[in-house]
């Protein structure tokens, strides 16, 4: 079985949040993980829309209702050589992040742990 880099990133971010911000509530969306066929089907049946971000930090700050992060493993390239989002999947996720920002949330892509930490710290401090 190959390593799931995104799951490891989830674990690292969760450990960081528990250590640095123990009173902050957060939730990971698990649909991006390697689910069984049955689990994936059940999850898809109850989702309201496609592209929900991986992490929601449930804290109001700076006029925002909370922070959403779409986490990507270290080394993930978001853009192609034409400076366009590299896939239709990323375009859908970008549309969701934009819609969340228009509804009063902070919402961003975070590639790797260091970028996720920087965005979390910037939001919560």
LOBA-144140 format. One record per atom (N, C-alpha, C): residue in three letters; x negated, y negated, z negated. Coordinates in pm, whole numbers, plus 50000, padded with zeros to 5 digits. Each point is the difference from the previous one (the first is absolute). Layout:
N
AlaXYZ...
# end
This chain:
125
Unk499155011950000Unk500854988150000Unk499114987650000Unk500284990650090Unk499184988050007Unk500414989949893Unk499064991649963Unk500264990149895Unk501014989750050Unk500914996049912Unk500974989650033Unk499464986849944Unk499364992350087Unk499354987549958Unk501004989849948Unk501194999850059Unk501004990449955Unk500495003649859Unk500195012849972Unk500405004049866Unk498924996549898Unk498745002150035Unk498914996349909Unk500014985049974Unk500294992050103Unk500124985649982Unk501154996749905Unk501155006650016Unk501134998149908Unk499555002749856Unk499315011349980Unk499545003649865Unk499054989749943Unk499074995150081Unk499044990049953Unk500694986949964Unk500954995750083Unk500744987649972Unk500865001849875Unk500655011449984Unk500815002649881Unk499134999749874Unk498835006250005Unk499094999949885Unk499574985849967Unk499714992150104Unk499614986049978Unk501144992149935Unk501215001850050Unk501144992849943Unk500225004049854Unk499935012949970Unk500195004449861Unk498934994449907Unk498774998950050Unk498904995149918Unk500024984949984Unk500154992850109Unk499904985449998Unk501324992949967Unk501115006150035Unk501314993749981Unk500985010049940Unk499765004549878Unk500805010949943Unk501484996649981Unk500374987449995Unk501404996249981Unk500744997350131Unk499285000650109Unk500614997250131Unk500695012650053Unk501234998150044Unk500765011150059Unk499685000650150Unk499865012250051Unk499745001850143Unk500595013250045Unk500155001350132Unk500575012250056Unk499355002850135Unk499625012650022Unk499485004450128Unk501105007150078Unk500124996750128Unk500895007250090Unk499215012050051Unk500535011849985Unk499245012150031Unk500225005450141Unk500794993150081Unk500285005350134Unk498765000450088Unk498984992249970Unk498795000050082Unk499075011549970Unk500295007649897Unk499155011449964Unk500385012350081Unk499185010149992Unk500275012450073Unk501095007949927Unk501234997950041Unk501135007149941Unk500305012550082Unk500635009649938Unk500445011750075Unk501074995650099Unk500305008550095Unk501024996750100Unk501354997349931Unk500355008249901Unk501274998149928Unk499994986949922Unk498914997149930Unk499914987549924Unk500084987950093Unk499305000650111Unk500034988950096Unk501414997850054Unk500715010950029Unk501374998850050Unk500944994049897Unk499885004649874Unk500854994649893Unk499694985249976Unk498744996550003Unk499604986049978Unk500544991150112Unk499845004650124Unk500484992150114Unk501514997749993Unk500735009949951Unk501464999049994Unk500504989349904Unk499194996449901Unk500464990249902Unk499314986350012Unk499074998650093Unk499324987250016Unk500904989850070Unk499914987649955Unk500814989450060Unk499434994750129Unk498675001050017Unk499354995250122Unk498615006050007Unk499424999150116Unk498655005350023Unk498964989249972Unk498855004049948Unk498904990649980Unk499914994249861Unk500725005749902Unk499924995049862Unk498555000849952Unk499474989449939Unk498615000049956Unk499705010449892Unk498735003349986Unk499555010449909Unk500144996349853Unk499754987549966Unk499944996049859Unk500834987549977Unk500795000249892Unk500744988249957Unk499614996949856Unk499484988149977Unk499674995249866Unk501164991249956Unk500665004149894Unk501274994149958Unk499724989049898Unk499474989050050Unk499664988349917Unk500244987550082Unk500764990649945Unk500184987150065Unk498794991249971Unk499464994050103Unk498864990949986Unk500054989650110Unk499614987949966Unk499814989250098Unk501204998450094Unk501205001649948Unk501204998450081Unk500365012250082Unk499265010949988Unk500305012450072Unk500645010049905Unk500865008450055Unk500725009949920Unk499175012249964Unk498935002450073Unk499145011749978Unk499015001150114Unk499105009749988Unk498965002250100Unk500165013750064Unk500095000450132Unk500005012350077Unk498665001350070Unk499415012049995Unk498775002750076Unk500205012350085Unk499624998950125Unk499925011450090Unk498545004349998Unk499725011049929Unk498635004549978Unk499505008550116Unk498784997250042Unk499355007750107Unk498645004649948Unk499615011950039Unk498715005549958Unk498864991350051Unk498924999949926Unk498804992650038Unk499615003850143Unk499684990150080Unk499585002550137Unk501124999850102Unk501254999249955Unk501134999350093Unk499924987150080Unk500155001150129Unk500004988050087Unk501444996150028Unk500374988149957Unk501374995250022Unk500184994650141Unk498934994550058Unk500114993250129Unk499135006750105Unk500484999550125Unk499215005350111Unk499124988950058Unk499345002950111Unk499084990350061Unk500704987550051Unk501295001150025Unk500774988450047Unk500554991749884Unk499575003349877Unk500464993149878Unk501505001849978Unk500525011450045Unk501395003749976Unk500015011349899Unk501095001349926Unk500115011449910Unk499815012950080Unk499245009349943Unk499495011450075Unk501035010850035Unk501184999949939Unk501005010350030Unk501404994649976Unk500985007150054Unk501404996249977Unk500355001449852Unk499425010049936Unk500235002149856Unk499544987749920Unk498824994950030Unk499504988049931Unk500864987850033Unk500504999150121Unk500874988950038Unk501285000349918Unk500585012149982Unk501215001349918Unk499714996049856Unk498895004649946Unk499644996449863Unk499794984949987Unk499394993950099Unk499794985649999Unk501324992450002Unk500975004950079Unk501324993650003Unk500675000649863Unk499865011449931Unk500585001449866Unk499324990549903Unk498674999150004Unk499284990849910Unk500444985650024Unk500154996350126Unk500464986550034Unk501424997649946Unk500905009850016Unk501374998749950Unk500004998649848Unk499155007549931Unk499924998949854Unk499494986249957Unk499014994650072Unk499524986549968Unk501114989850020Unk500855001850101Unk501094990650024Unk501085000949892Unk499995010949922Unk500975001949892Unk499434996549862Unk498794993949998Unk499454995349874Unk499045009549931Unk499455009550073Unk499005009249945Unk498654996850062Unk498945003449931Unk498674999850057Unk499825013950060Unk499535001250124Unk499955012950066Unk498885000350103Unk499055009649985Unk498805000250083Unk499515014150026Unk499215001550104Unk499195012050020Unk498804999049907Unk499535011249949Unk498765000749923Unk499235012250049Unk498834997550061Unk499175010950050Unk498925002949897Unk500105011449936Unk499025004249901Unk500254994549861Unk499315005849905Unk500204996349860Unk499614985649971Unk498874995450051Unk499534986549969Unk501004989450044Unk500575001750119Unk500994990350046Unk501285000849918Unk500425012049965Unk501195001549916Unk499784993349865Unk498855002249940Unk499654993849871Unk500014984850011Unk499394994850107Unk499964985450019Unk501414994250010Unk500875006450075Unk501384995150016Unk500785001249868Unk499835011049929Unk500695001849871Unk499534989649900Unk498694998549987Unk499464990249906Unk500444985850035Unk499964996850128Unk500424986650045Unk501474997449969Unk500815010250008Unk501434998549973Unk500284999249851Unk499385008749921Unk500345001049858Unk499264990049910Unk498934994250046Unk499244990649915Unk500334985750029
# end
